[in-house]
Amino acid sequence: MDANQKTLSPHANRLLGLLTNADYERLRPHLQAVPLEYRKSLYEADKSIEFVWFIETGVGSLVNTMANGDAAEVGTIGNEGIVGLPVLFGDRQASTSVYIQVPGVGLRMSATAFERELAQSVSMRKVMLQYAHAFFNQVAQSAACNQYHSLRQRCCRWLLMTHDRMTSDQFLLTQEFLAMMLGVQRSGVSAAAGALQRTGIIRYNRGNVTIVDRASLERQSCECYGIAKKEFDRLLGD
């Protein structure tokens, strides 16, 4: 695939689809289509953020790394959002990192160009701030979910959130990433995924997940999936 060619429509990213035609035309000359490979780093903790990214398919993982090297996912970004929120708030650095957990495609532009265009459009800033609000709600909901809900419920929730960002029922999701998403050991992920597979809800083989019965997956998830989705739809449109 030629990284300079768009692989999907210009508005495959939900945020870009919410912009006015005038605002989108401001950004369009700066947008470069890029493949988002597994483990690709979009920005690193405590380093300057050089680009912002609009994911079209795939999932980015916002990760916080402890002093001992242990890492935990604190949020996910897909085709509903933008990677590089610190830039929106006038900063070029964060204590977290973002890298791709489920491969796909997206668009990127320089942080400098984004800051310049954002400063000239009130309507563009409003759309981006609405997403930031929705994202912070997702992070808060995830913190509560990790405290109160079972591993199986949380596993179902993350599978649903990932499925929402993809164009297929099948996608790459390794045990390593799922364990980081859920904050558990890989053995716990294996047990949870195995239970879902035995009941015919998913197929899971060598890091490839296939959603077989989405309705059952939703029934076995906790309420956090629906709450977070409702907030994104309220703020960004269904």
Backbone as CSV, one residue per row, in Angstrom:
resi,resn,N_x,N_y,N_z,CA_x,CA_y,CA_z,C_x,C_y,C_z
1,MET,0.838,-1.199,0.000,0.000,0.000,0.000,0.872,1.248,0.000
2,ASP,0.561,2.164,-0.862,1.281,3.435,-0.912,0.800,4.308,0.236
3,ALA,1.702,4.658,1.153,1.320,5.433,2.337,0.835,6.825,1.982
4,ASN,1.062,7.277,0.736,0.619,8.608,0.337,-0.788,8.613,-0.249
5,GLN,-1.417,7.439,-0.348,-2.766,7.342,-0.883,-3.748,7.070,0.239
6,LYS,-4.896,7.728,0.218,-5.930,7.445,1.198,-6.566,6.107,0.866
7,THR,-6.737,5.297,1.889,-7.289,3.971,1.661,-8.790,3.923,1.900
8,LEU,-9.305,4.909,2.610,-10.733,4.972,2.877,-11.214,6.377,2.524
9,SER,-12.487,6.650,2.784,-13.005,7.980,2.504,-12.336,8.982,3.437
10,PRO,-12.312,10.282,3.057,-11.673,11.281,3.916,-12.300,11.361,5.301
11,HIS,-13.542,10.926,5.439,-14.235,11.045,6.707,-14.412,9.700,7.395
12,ALA,-13.529,8.745,7.106,-13.577,7.480,7.835,-13.295,7.713,9.313
13,ASN,-12.583,8.778,9.619,-12.401,9.183,11.004,-13.589,10.042,11.432
14,ARG,-14.176,9.688,12.553,-15.418,10.323,13.014,-15.245,11.824,13.286
15,LEU,-14.120,12.205,13.851,-13.893,13.620,14.142,-13.812,14.447,12.864
16,LEU,-13.100,13.925,11.872,-13.013,14.655,10.612,-14.384,14.783,9.969
17,GLY,-15.225,13.772,10.159,-16.573,13.823,9.611,-17.458,14.851,10.290
18,LEU,-17.098,15.252,11.503,-17.884,16.249,12.233,-17.498,17.681,11.883
19,LEU,-16.356,17.856,11.247,-15.913,19.208,10.907,-16.777,19.806,9.800
20,THR,-16.892,21.108,9.806,-17.531,21.777,8.681,-16.661,21.575,7.441
21,ASN,-17.257,21.749,6.263,-16.479,21.617,5.025,-15.285,22.570,5.021
22,ALA,-15.518,23.781,5.516,-14.430,24.776,5.533,-13.302,24.329,6.449
23,ASP,-13.646,23.795,7.622,-12.616,23.342,8.560,-11.860,22.141,8.006
24,TYR,-12.588,21.215,7.390,-11.913,20.050,6.822,-10.952,20.467,5.712
25,GLU,-11.369,21.424,4.896,-10.507,21.887,3.809,-9.258,22.577,4.345
26,ARG,-9.349,23.127,5.554,-8.160,23.720,6.178,-7.144,22.636,6.520
27,LEU,-7.643,21.480,6.972,-6.751,20.406,7.394,-6.272,19.542,6.233
28,ARG,-7.109,19.403,5.226,-6.869,18.414,4.172,-5.477,18.502,3.536
29,PRO,-4.966,19.693,3.215,-3.630,19.732,2.584,-2.512,19.201,3.476
30,HIS,-2.764,19.157,4.784,-1.725,18.726,5.722,-1.813,17.241,6.058
31,LEU,-2.889,16.573,5.661,-3.124,15.191,6.062,-2.387,14.220,5.148
32,GLN,-1.655,13.319,5.751,-0.897,12.310,5.013,-1.394,10.934,5.435
33,ALA,-1.786,10.115,4.450,-2.241,8.751,4.750,-1.057,7.882,5.147
34,VAL,-1.224,7.115,6.225,-0.139,6.259,6.722,-0.697,4.918,7.184
35,PRO,0.052,3.831,6.961,-0.319,2.551,7.564,0.014,2.582,9.053
36,LEU,-0.816,1.968,9.851,-0.594,1.904,11.294,-0.281,0.456,11.666
37,GLU,0.997,0.123,11.677,1.406,-1.249,11.940,1.336,-1.568,13.433
38,TYR,1.217,-2.851,13.719,1.216,-3.338,15.090,2.461,-2.829,15.825
39,ARG,2.242,-2.255,17.004,3.282,-1.712,17.884,3.887,-0.387,17.397
40,LYS,3.379,0.188,16.342,3.899,1.473,15.870,3.722,2.536,16.963
41,SER,4.779,3.274,17.263,4.721,4.335,18.262,4.193,5.612,17.612
42,LEU,3.157,6.206,18.211,2.619,7.469,17.713,3.196,8.657,18.482
43,TYR,3.425,8.478,19.757,4.278,9.401,20.511,4.722,8.710,21.793
44,GLU,5.842,9.191,22.353,6.427,8.557,23.531,6.396,9.505,24.719
45,ALA,6.323,8.910,25.903,6.285,9.693,27.139,7.511,10.598,27.257
46,ASP,7.239,11.833,27.670,8.288,12.812,27.976,9.120,13.217,26.764
47,LYS,8.602,12.945,25.559,9.261,13.399,24.342,8.302,14.297,23.563
48,SER,8.855,15.151,22.734,8.035,16.098,21.996,7.079,15.378,21.039
49,ILE,5.827,15.794,21.035,4.820,15.234,20.125,4.931,15.987,18.801
50,GLU,5.359,15.285,17.766,5.619,15.923,16.476,4.416,15.879,15.538
51,PHE,3.528,14.904,15.737,2.374,14.739,14.852,1.118,14.482,15.668
52,VAL,-0.024,14.834,15.081,-1.305,14.344,15.577,-1.823,13.352,14.539
53,TRP,-2.618,12.387,14.995,-3.035,11.270,14.157,-4.542,11.108,14.210
54,PHE,-5.160,10.904,13.058,-6.589,10.592,12.960,-6.694,9.141,12.479
55,ILE,-7.018,8.238,13.397,-7.112,6.817,13.057,-8.383,6.577,12.250
56,GLU,-8.262,5.810,11.167,-9.421,5.431,10.362,-9.873,4.012,10.693
57,THR,-8.943,3.081,10.734,-9.216,1.748,11.277,-8.046,1.368,12.168
58,GLY,-8.309,0.480,13.116,-7.290,0.092,14.076,-7.526,0.776,15.412
59,VAL,-6.670,0.459,16.369,-6.824,0.986,17.728,-5.466,1.377,18.288
60,GLY,-5.398,2.588,18.826,-4.219,3.044,19.539,-4.412,2.896,21.031
61,SER,-3.337,2.620,21.739,-3.390,2.387,23.178,-2.618,3.473,23.916
62,LEU,-3.291,4.155,24.842,-2.653,5.154,25.706,-2.108,4.414,26.922
63,VAL,-0.797,4.428,27.085,-0.128,3.561,28.054,0.665,4.383,29.064
64,ASN,0.551,3.980,30.325,1.335,4.580,31.395,2.329,3.532,31.879
65,THR,3.604,3.858,31.861,4.646,2.914,32.243,5.217,3.283,33.609
66,MET,5.287,2.280,34.495,5.794,2.487,35.839,7.325,2.486,35.844
67,ALA,7.894,2.865,36.983,9.352,2.940,37.107,10.014,1.581,36.919
68,ASN,9.304,0.493,37.272,9.879,-0.848,37.134,9.678,-1.441,35.748
69,GLY,9.066,-0.667,34.830,8.863,-1.136,33.469,7.498,-1.725,33.191
70,ASP,6.721,-1.992,34.238,5.368,-2.490,34.030,4.514,-1.413,33.360
71,ALA,3.677,-1.833,32.421,2.855,-0.880,31.675,1.383,-1.231,31.808
72,ALA,0.548,-0.213,31.874,-0.897,-0.403,31.951,-1.572,0.525,30.959
73,GLU,-2.560,-0.004,30.260,-3.329,0.836,29.357,-4.341,1.643,30.155
74,VAL,-4.435,2.928,29.854,-5.380,3.786,30.557,-6.457,4.344,29.628
75,GLY,-6.334,4.093,28.329,-7.352,4.556,27.388,-7.065,4.025,25.995
76,THR,-8.083,4.032,25.145,-7.905,3.602,23.762,-8.458,4.669,22.824
77,ILE,-7.862,4.743,21.648,-8.286,5.706,20.629,-8.479,4.952,19.321
78,GLY,-9.615,5.187,18.668,-9.884,4.572,17.385,-10.365,5.599,16.382
79,ASN,-11.275,5.191,15.510,-11.724,6.096,14.447,-12.662,7.187,14.943
80,GLU,-12.924,7.204,16.260,-13.745,8.266,16.831,-12.923,9.468,17.261
81,GLY,-11.593,9.375,17.212,-10.835,10.422,17.872,-9.545,10.841,17.205
82,ILE,-8.725,11.496,18.008,-7.434,12.019,17.581,-6.381,11.585,18.593
83,VAL,-5.212,11.201,18.111,-4.069,10.911,18.971,-3.203,12.161,19.009
84,GLY,-2.935,12.624,20.228,-2.149,13.848,20.396,-2.929,14.919,21.127
85,LEU,-3.813,14.515,22.041,-4.640,15.485,22.768,-3.842,16.566,23.493
86,PRO,-2.633,16.293,24.024,-1.894,17.379,24.668,-1.702,18.598,23.761
87,VAL,-1.552,18.360,22.458,-1.369,19.467,21.514,-2.599,20.367,21.498
88,LEU,-3.779,19.757,21.630,-5.025,20.524,21.668,-5.018,21.532,22.818
89,PHE,-4.345,21.161,23.914,-4.313,22.015,25.100,-3.036,22.839,25.193
90,GLY,-2.324,22.940,24.074,-1.156,23.810,24.027,0.112,23.200,24.577
91,ASP,0.166,21.866,24.670,1.358,21.201,25.187,1.885,20.232,24.140
92,ARG,3.165,19.969,24.160,3.784,19.035,23.219,4.380,17.825,23.926
93,GLN,4.025,17.622,25.187,4.643,16.543,25.939,3.613,15.935,26.875
94,ALA,3.751,14.619,27.130,2.845,13.915,28.031,3.622,12.875,28.818
95,SER,3.060,12.440,29.935,3.694,11.395,30.742,3.303,10.007,30.269
96,THR,2.441,9.937,29.254,1.991,8.670,28.691,2.544,8.501,27.278
97,SER,2.419,7.279,26.757,2.801,6.973,25.380,1.580,6.434,24.652
98,VAL,1.608,6.512,23.331,0.557,5.907,22.516,1.195,5.065,21.431
99,TYR,0.780,3.808,21.333,1.209,3.000,20.209,0.078,2.092,19.761
100,ILE,0.224,1.538,18.576,-0.864,0.801,17.938,-0.954,-0.609,18.511
101,GLN,-2.138,-0.964,18.982,-2.363,-2.313,19.490,-3.093,-3.176,18.473
102,VAL,-3.933,-2.551,17.625,-4.614,-3.273,16.548,-4.305,-2.532,15.256
103,PRO,-3.620,-3.160,14.319,-3.170,-2.444,13.114,-4.312,-1.974,12.232
104,GLY,-4.052,-0.923,11.476,-5.047,-0.369,10.562,-4.415,0.702,9.701
105,VAL,-5.179,1.744,9.411,-4.684,2.863,8.620,-5.170,4.163,9.240
106,GLY,-4.516,5.265,8.876,-4.929,6.543,9.425,-4.314,7.705,8.669
107,LEU,-4.512,8.888,9.212,-3.987,10.121,8.646,-3.203,10.849,9.722
108,ARG,-2.120,11.492,9.336,-1.361,12.268,10.298,-1.076,13.648,9.721
109,MET,-0.851,14.603,10.622,-0.406,15.932,10.222,0.525,16.449,11.298
110,SER,1.361,17.392,10.949,2.307,17.911,11.922,1.571,18.637,13.038
111,ALA,2.104,18.541,14.240,1.494,19.226,15.374,1.511,20.738,15.169
112,THR,2.536,21.224,14.510,2.636,22.662,14.246,1.503,23.137,13.351
113,ALA,1.226,22.397,12.275,0.135,22.772,11.376,-1.205,22.667,12.087
114,PHE,-1.379,21.640,12.912,-2.632,21.467,13.645,-2.867,22.635,14.592
115,GLU,-1.842,23.044,15.319,-1.971,24.177,16.230,-2.345,25.445,15.468
116,ARG,-1.725,25.644,14.326,-1.981,26.851,13.531,-3.423,26.879,13.031
117,GLU,-3.897,25.772,12.476,-5.257,25.741,11.944,-6.294,25.789,13.059
118,LEU,-5.991,25.149,14.182,-6.917,25.144,15.314,-7.112,26.557,15.861
119,ALA,-6.038,27.332,15.878,-6.108,28.689,16.417,-6.986,29.599,15.576
120,GLN,-7.245,29.219,14.318,-8.015,30.071,13.419,-9.479,29.653,13.289
121,SER,-9.898,28.633,14.028,-11.269,28.155,13.859,-11.904,27.783,15.197
122,VAL,-12.894,28.569,15.603,-13.635,28.272,16.829,-14.418,26.975,16.683
123,SER,-15.018,26.759,15.519,-15.829,25.556,15.315,-14.978,24.289,15.354
124,MET,-13.758,24.352,14.839,-12.871,23.192,14.901,-12.479,22.895,16.352
125,ARG,-12.175,23.942,17.108,-11.806,23.745,18.516,-12.954,23.106,19.287
126,LYS,-14.189,23.498,18.987,-15.340,22.937,19.691,-15.447,21.440,19.452
127,VAL,-15.285,21.012,18.207,-15.356,19.582,17.888,-14.264,18.813,18.625
128,MET,-13.050,19.334,18.604,-11.935,18.641,19.246,-12.114,18.583,20.763
129,LEU,-12.642,19.642,21.351,-12.867,19.651,22.803,-13.997,18.701,23.193
130,GLN,-14.997,18.548,22.333,-16.052,17.577,22.616,-15.476,16.166,22.660
131,TYR,-14.552,15.885,21.734,-13.911,14.573,21.773,-13.089,14.415,23.049
132,ALA,-12.342,15.446,23.419,-11.528,15.370,24.632,-12.393,15.064,25.848
133,HIS,-13.563,15.681,25.920,-14.507,15.422,27.013,-14.925,13.954,27.004
134,ALA,-15.294,13.446,25.831,-15.711,12.053,25.716,-14.576,11.104,26.097
135,PHE,-13.363,11.443,25.693,-12.222,10.583,26.004,-11.950,10.552,27.499
136,PHE,-11.997,11.704,28.151,-11.774,11.732,29.593,-12.857,10.931,30.320
137,ASN,-14.091,10.973,29.799,-15.158,10.155,30.378,-14.840,8.664,30.233
138,GLN,-14.269,8.289,29.085,-13.890,6.882,28.878,-12.842,6.446,29.898
139,VAL,-11.840,7.283,30.129,-10.775,6.954,31.078,-11.351,6.806,32.484
140,ALA,-12.247,7.717,32.866,-12.860,7.650,34.197,-13.713,6.391,34.347
141,GLN,-14.474,6.056,33.309,-15.312,4.859,33.349,-14.456,3.604,33.463
142,SER,-13.321,3.593,32.767,-12.420,2.441,32.807,-11.850,2.236,34.207
143,ALA,-11.526,3.332,34.887,-10.992,3.223,36.249,-12.016,2.576,37.175
144,ALA,-13.270,2.986,37.054,-14.328,2.394,37.878,-14.572,0.939,37.489
145,CYS,-14.530,0.661,36.198,-14.754,-0.694,35.699,-13.705,-1.654,36.253
146,ASN,-12.451,-1.238,36.246,-11.377,-2.093,36.749,-11.549,-2.404,38.236
147,GLN,-12.212,-1.520,38.952,-12.394,-1.694,40.387,-13.555,-2.640,40.707
148,TYR,-14.629,-2.586,39.918,-15.868,-3.222,40.341,-16.341,-4.406,39.502
149,HIS,-15.763,-4.607,38.323,-16.308,-5.648,37.459,-15.332,-6.791,37.233
150,SER,-15.895,-7.959,36.916,-15.104,-9.175,36.781,-14.221,-9.121,35.535
151,LEU,-13.216,-9.986,35.536,-12.313,-10.069,34.396,-13.082,-10.405,33.125
152,ARG,-14.020,-11.323,33.210,-14.786,-11.715,32.029,-15.606,-10.547,31.492
153,GLN,-16.247,-9.794,32.376,-17.026,-8.630,31.942,-16.131,-7.598,31.274
154,ARG,-14.968,-7.347,31.857,-14.054,-6.347,31.301,-13.478,-6.814,29.968
155,CYS,-13.228,-8.106,29.862,-12.743,-8.655,28.598,-13.784,-8.442,27.496
156,CYS,-15.039,-8.713,27.808,-16.114,-8.493,26.831,-16.191,-7.020,26.443
157,ARG,-16.033,-6.139,27.409,-16.103,-4.702,27.129,-15.004,-4.271,26.159
158,TRP,-13.774,-4.711,26.395,-12.672,-4.312,25.529,-12.804,-4.907,24.142
159,LEU,-13.305,-6.133,24.057,-13.526,-6.740,22.741,-14.572,-5.960,21.952
160,LEU,-15.629,-5.521,22.634,-16.667,-4.727,21.974,-16.115,-3.378,21.508
161,MET,-15.334,-2.729,22.349,-14.770,-1.426,21.983,-13.835,-1.558,20.785
162,THR,-13.064,-2.635,20.760,-12.169,-2.854,19.622,-12.967,-3.158,18.363
163,HIS,-13.977,-4.008,18.483,-14.828,-4.369,17.341,-15.478,-3.130,16.730
164,ASP,-15.889,-2.179,17.573,-16.532,-0.956,17.086,-15.619,-0.152,16.164
165,ARG,-14.307,-0.283,16.348,-13.355,0.533,15.588,-12.864,-0.152,14.319
166,MET,-13.318,-1.362,14.064,-12.819,-2.131,12.933,-13.886,-2.255,11.838
167,THR,-13.445,-2.633,10.644,-14.356,-2.828,9.515,-14.629,-4.304,9.281
168,SER,-14.143,-5.157,10.184,-14.293,-6.599,10.030,-14.584,-7.217,11.392
169,ASP,-15.185,-8.413,11.385,-15.402,-9.152,12.629,-14.128,-9.817,13.126
170,GLN,-13.090,-9.822,12.312,-11.823,-10.455,12.679,-10.730,-9.402,12.768
171,PHE,-9.909,-9.485,13.807,-8.834,-8.517,13.962,-7.735,-9.110,14.843
172,LEU,-6.552,-8.522,14.742,-5.415,-8.944,15.544,-5.526,-8.340,16.937
173,LEU,-5.417,-9.173,17.962,-5.394,-8.689,19.343,-4.627,-9.717,20.168
174,THR,-3.366,-9.443,20.425,-2.520,-10.420,21.096,-2.869,-10.524,22.584
175,GLN,-2.506,-11.664,23.178,-2.714,-11.851,24.611,-1.934,-10.819,25.409
176,GLU,-0.754,-10.441,24.914,0.060,-9.443,25.599,-0.691,-8.119,25.737
177,PHE,-1.301,-7.666,24.635,-2.026,-6.400,24.677,-3.303,-6.518,25.488
178,LEU,-4.019,-7.628,25.328,-5.258,-7.791,26.076,-4.971,-7.823,27.571
179,ALA,-3.857,-8.451,27.965,-3.474,-8.476,29.373,-3.183,-7.064,29.883
180,MET,-2.504,-6.264,29.073,-2.214,-4.887,29.464,-3.495,-4.065,29.552
181,MET,-4.411,-4.286,28.611,-5.682,-3.586,28.627,-6.470,-3.882,29.901
182,LEU,-6.411,-5.141,30.339,-7.223,-5.577,31.468,-6.481,-5.504,32.800
183,GLY,-5.165,-5.267,32.743,-4.393,-5.166,33.971,-4.227,-6.494,34.694
184,VAL,-4.060,-7.584,33.928,-3.926,-8.915,34.522,-2.767,-9.653,33.858
185,GLN,-2.442,-10.827,34.406,-1.442,-11.679,33.793,-2.013,-12.341,32.541
186,ARG,-1.117,-12.790,31.648,-1.568,-13.411,30.415,-2.369,-14.677,30.671
187,SER,-2.078,-15.369,31.782,-2.843,-16.574,32.109,-4.312,-16.245,32.361
188,GLY,-4.568,-15.076,32.950,-5.946,-14.653,33.184,-6.667,-14.354,31.883
189,VAL,-5.952,-13.733,30.945,-6.522,-13.460,29.626,-6.854,-14.759,28.914
190,SER,-5.932,-15.718,28.994,-6.144,-17.005,28.342,-7.396,-17.688,28.872
191,ALA,-7.603,-17.614,30.193,-8.779,-18.241,30.799,-10.058,-17.541,30.366
192,ALA,-10.047,-16.196,30.360,-11.241,-15.442,29.988,-11.592,-15.632,28.519
193,ALA,-10.581,-15.542,27.646,-10.818,-15.729,26.218,-11.244,-17.161,25.922
194,GLY,-10.642,-18.111,26.653,-11.011,-19.509,26.455,-12.460,-19.774,26.815
195,ALA,-12.937,-19.151,27.895,-14.327,-19.323,28.298,-15.278,-18.757,27.247
196,LEU,-14.936,-17.605,26.684,-15.776,-17.009,25.641,-15.758,-17.858,24.371
197,GLN,-14.621,-18.468,24.102,-14.517,-19.313,22.914,-15.324,-20.598,23.071
198,ARG,-15.290,-21.183,24.259,-16.021,-22.434,24.491,-17.526,-22.250,24.352
199,THR,-18.022,-21.055,24.657,-19.454,-20.794,24.526,-19.831,-20.302,23.127
200,GLY,-18.836,-20.216,22.224,-19.117,-19.858,20.838,-19.298,-18.379,20.584
201,ILE,-18.902,-17.531,21.546,-19.073,-16.088,21.377,-17.962,-15.502,20.516
202,ILE,-16.747,-16.017,20.688,-15.618,-15.583,19.870,-14.833,-16.806,19.407
203,ARG,-13.983,-16.593,18.422,-12.917,-17.536,18.096,-11.604,-16.805,18.331
204,TYR,-10.663,-17.478,18.964,-9.394,-16.842,19.308,-8.268,-17.811,19.006
205,ASN,-7.393,-17.429,18.080,-6.325,-18.318,17.665,-5.079,-17.515,17.309
206,ARG,-4.019,-17.710,18.065,-2.740,-17.066,17.794,-2.844,-15.550,17.642
207,GLY,-3.575,-14.934,18.548,-3.692,-13.483,18.541,-4.748,-12.929,17.616
208,ASN,-5.433,-13.777,16.876,-6.502,-13.321,15.991,-7.856,-13.607,16.630
209,VAL,-8.645,-12.552,16.775,-9.975,-12.661,17.371,-11.027,-12.547,16.274
210,THR,-12.025,-13.414,16.328,-13.195,-13.294,15.459,-14.430,-13.188,16.348
211,ILE,-15.183,-12.109,16.189,-16.434,-11.952,16.937,-17.511,-12.783,16.229
212,VAL,-17.992,-13.805,16.894,-18.980,-14.709,16.308,-20.396,-14.321,16.713
213,ASP,-20.589,-13.961,17.977,-21.923,-13.653,18.501,-21.856,-12.330,19.255
214,ARG,-22.002,-11.238,18.523,-21.888,-9.900,19.112,-22.955,-9.668,20.186
215,ALA,-24.189,-10.118,19.951,-25.270,-9.892,20.909,-24.950,-10.533,22.255
216,SER,-24.422,-11.752,22.241,-24.063,-12.420,23.495,-22.892,-11.719,24.177
217,LEU,-21.966,-11.202,23.384,-20.843,-10.462,23.942,-21.336,-9.222,24.682
218,GLU,-22.304,-8.534,24.112,-22.873,-7.353,24.765,-23.591,-7.739,26.054
219,ARG,-24.298,-8.869,26.047,-25.021,-9.294,27.247,-24.068,-9.655,28.378
220,GLN,-22.894,-10.173,28.047,-21.954,-10.595,29.075,-21.014,-9.483,29.521
221,SER,-21.032,-8.367,28.820,-20.231,-7.217,29.226,-20.910,-6.508,30.396
222,CYS,-20.137,-5.680,31.099,-20.717,-4.837,32.147,-21.374,-3.603,31.522
223,GLU,-22.002,-2.787,32.366,-22.700,-1.605,31.862,-21.750,-0.528,31.357
224,CYS,-20.457,-0.663,31.675,-19.489,0.380,31.316,-19.380,0.565,29.805
225,TYR,-19.506,-0.522,29.050,-19.439,-0.390,27.589,-20.553,0.535,27.095
226,GLY,-21.783,0.281,27.524,-22.915,1.086,27.071,-22.833,2.528,27.534
227,ILE,-22.340,2.735,28.749,-22.229,4.099,29.281,-21.225,4.911,28.470
228,ALA,-20.057,4.325,28.224,-19.027,5.047,27.464,-19.485,5.302,26.035
229,LYS,-20.116,4.309,25.416,-20.596,4.476,24.043,-21.674,5.560,23.967
230,LYS,-22.545,5.577,24.948,-23.606,6.595,24.977,-23.008,8.004,25.054
231,GLU,-21.952,8.154,25.849,-21.311,9.457,25.973,-20.642,9.884,24.667
232,PHE,-19.958,8.947,24.004,-19.353,9.280,22.716,-20.436,9.677,21.706
233,ASP,-21.538,8.936,21.679,-22.607,9.245,20.729,-23.269,10.583,21.060
234,ARG,-23.414,10.883,22.359,-24.015,12.158,22.762,-23.148,13.341,22.340
235,LEU,-21.845,13.194,22.518,-20.945,14.308,22.250,-20.502,14.392,20.783
236,LEU,-20.450,13.250,20.123,-19.923,13.227,18.753,-20.948,12.837,17.708
237,GLY,-22.156,12.470,18.140,-23.157,12.011,17.179,-23.044,10.519,16.983
238,ASP,-24.179,9.868,16.689,-24.204,8.410,16.559,-23.626,8.009,15.204
